[in-house]
Amino acid sequence: MAATVVEENQGANNAEWTDENTRIVCELFAEQVRIGNRSNTHLNKVGYDNVIAKFEEKTGLRYQKLQFKNKWSKLRNEYNLWK
């Protein structure tokens, strides 16, 4: 599958967070937490590198670390509203 490159200067607002992409990234985040790639409140560099690579492999979309970090924060805030 050919990768769609999201340029660095486009920012997180241009990420395509469909329901399916959100489901995939949640699974990838959870996998990285389970294997210990979480330093504090976010993933560590290895965790984000793994998410970036696996997300691209599954979706063909290449997002930047900041886009995943912003999605993590947004999902965390939404979770905290509902728990």
Secondary structure, DSSP 4 states (H G I P E B T S, - for coil): -PPEE--GGG-GGG----HHHHHHHHHHHHHHHHTT-B-SSSB-HHHHHHHHHHHHHHHSEE--HHHHHHHHHHHHHHHHHH-
